[in-house]
Amino acid sequence: MSRDARWKALLELLVDRGRLEVEEAAAELGVSAATIRRDFDGLAEQQMLVRTRGGAVVHGVSYELPLRYKTARRATEKQRVARAVAALVAPGEAVGLTGGTTTTEVARALAVRADLASGTPALTVVTNALNIANELAVRPQFKIVLTGGVARPQSYELVGPLADGVLGQITLDVAVLGVVGLDATHGAAAHDEAEAAVNRLLCERAERVVVAADSTKLGRRAFARICPAGAVDTLVTDTAADPEEVRRLEEAGVRVVTV
């Protein structure tokens, strides 16, 4: 197993469990304890975890796993959700896409839709996510609008007043949000306040707002609020969603689609 693969696996285990011991991680990954110690030290140098005596803990209460390490988590569910979200977009519409692993899958699902294979344009995609713009820019039938701004290395999203300036001049048919948490009381949220501000503006510029989130995001809170639950028109999530959380969101006015 390569170092990058080990680091990805270690961070996923750490986010799931909150704490890892060296011997436990070595057994999980089938490598030596010495290798795990070196990996923990390297990840601590990059401030992705905090070293403890004999192991490591997550870095901070509101831990944000870098996007490059999150792509494999709940991949099947995210792809199902993404296909269902992509199906809600009509040809010719202007679509806003925030950053995130699920919204990246939405972009990929849009890219392979047969009815979007041609047009002038078949779709206009506005995004502040560098990776999404990079994937879709090779599709000549899509008009890609990338906001300005300062890039966040955690999520590849552009944030700040330069992004605000572009978004203030456009109108969208639909905004598709990736979120860290969605709660009926506290609304949709992100880890970072600058990302939340750009996502909020995308919502304000859109005729309708769709949240694409796997079931683990429901009922969760995060530091920076994007919008209240009542501002979300549709949530698309997977069938493992807690029925009580679904009920509360529906009572808040959200149409919930499970796939």
VEXVO-919109 format. One record per residue (C-alpha): residue in three letters; x, y, z. Coordinates in steps of 0.25 Angstrom, whole numbers, plus 5000, padded with zeros to 4 digits. Example, Ala and Ser with C-alpha at 12.3 -4.5 7.8 and 13.67 -1.06 7.14 Angstrom:
// VEXVO-919109
ALA504949825031
SER505549965029
***
This chain:
// VEXVO-919109
MET500050005000
SER500650144996
ARG500750255006
ASP499650335000
ALA498750215001
ARG499150195015
TRP498950335019
LYS497550335012
ALA497150215020
LEU497650265033
LEU496950395032
GLU495650325028
LEU495750235040
LEU496150355049
VAL494950435045
ASP494050315047
ARG494550285061
GLY495150405066
ARG496350335072
LEU497350235067
GLU498450155074
VAL499650115066
GLU499549965068
GLU498049975064
ALA498350055051
ALA499549955048
ALA498549835049
GLU497449905041
LEU498449945029
GLY499349815030
VAL500649895032
SER501649915043
ALA501449995055
ALA502750075051
THR502050115038
ILE500850165045
ARG501650245055
ARG502350315043
ASP501050335036
PHE500450395048
ASP501650485050
GLY501550525035
LEU500050555036
ALA500250635049
GLU501250725042
GLN500250755032
GLN499250785043
MET498250675039
LEU498250615053
VAL498850625067
ARG499850525072
THR499650465085
ARG500350365093
GLY500250235085
GLY499350295075
ALA498550415069
VAL497250485070
VAL496550575060
HIS496950715059
GLY495950805066
VAL494450795069
SER493950825055
TYR494950745047
GLU495050765032
LEU495650655024
PRO496250705011
LEU495450674999
ARG496550584993
TYR496450495004
LYS494950485004
THR494550434990
ALA494450284994
ARG493550315006
ARG492150265004
ALA492450264989
THR491250174985
GLU490250254992
LYS490850394987
GLN490750344973
ARG489250294974
VAL488950434980
ALA489750504969
ARG488950434958
ALA487650474964
VAL488050614966
ALA488550624952
ALA487150574947
LEU486550694953
VAL487250784944
ALA486650824931
PRO487350844917
GLY487750994915
GLU487651024930
ALA488751104938
VAL489251024949
GLY490051064961
LEU490950954967
THR491750974981
GLY492950894984
GLY492950754990
THR493050614987
THR491550594985
THR491450714976
THR492650664968
GLU491850544966
VAL490650624961
ALA491550694951
ARG492050554946
ALA490550504945
LEU490150634937
ALA491350614928
VAL490850474923
ARG489450504921
ALA489050474907
ASP488050584906
LEU489150684909
ALA490150634899
SER489850754890
GLY489250894890
THR489551044890
PRO489851024901
ALA489250894907
LEU489550944921
THR490151064927
VAL490951024940
VAL491351134950
THR492351084960
ASN493351134970
ALA494050994971
LEU495350984963
ASN495250824961
ILE493850834956
ALA494150944946
ASN495350854942
GLU494550734939
LEU493450804931
ALA494250904923
VAL494550794913
ARG493050774910
PRO492850874899
GLN491350874900
PHE491450924914
LYS491651074917
ILE492551084929
VAL492651204938
LEU493651204949
THR493651304960
GLY494851384964
GLY495351374978
VAL496451314987
ALA496551164986
ARG496351084999
PRO497350964998
GLN496350875007
SER495250884997
TYR495750944984
GLU494651054985
LEU494851194982
VAL494451294993
GLY494451444996
PRO493951574990
LEU494451534976
ALA493451414976
ASP492351504982
GLY492551604970
VAL492251504960
LEU491151434967
GLY490451574969
GLN490351584954
ILE489651454950
THR488351384951
LEU488251234953
ASP487051134951
VAL487651034961
ALA488651034972
VAL489250904976
LEU489850904990
GLY490850804996
VAL490750825011
VAL491450775024
GLY490150775031
LEU488650795029
ASP487750805041
ALA486250855042
THR486550955053
HIS487951005049
GLY487850995034
ALA488950955024
ALA490450975028
ALA491850975024
HIS493150965032
ASP493751095027
GLU493051235028
ALA493651285015
GLU493051155007
ALA491751175014
ALA491651325009
VAL491851284995
ASN490851164996
ARG489851255002
LEU489951354990
LEU489851244981
CYS488551204988
GLU488051354987
ARG488251354972
ALA487551224969
GLU486051204966
ARG486151074974
VAL487151004983
VAL487450864984
VAL488350794995
ALA489150674990
ALA489550605003
ASP489750455008
SER488950415020
THR490150435030
LYS489950585028
LEU488550595033
GLY488350645047
ARG489750695047
ARG490250835051
ALA491450915046
PHE492151045049
ALA491651135038
ARG490151145034
ILE489851145019
CYS488351165019
PRO487151125028
ALA486450985024
GLY485251065019
ALA486151125008
VAL486350985003
ASP485350934992
THR485850794991
LEU486750694998
VAL487250574991
THR487850475000
ASP488050325002
THR487050215008
ALA487850205021
ALA487350345025
ASP486750345039
PRO485250355037
GLU485150455049
GLU486150545042
VAL485350535029
ARG484050565036
ARG484650695043
LEU485150745030
GLU483850715022
GLU483150795033
ALA484150905031
GLY483650915016
VAL484750825010
ARG484350724999
VAL485150605002
VAL485550504991
THR486250374996
VAL486950284986
***
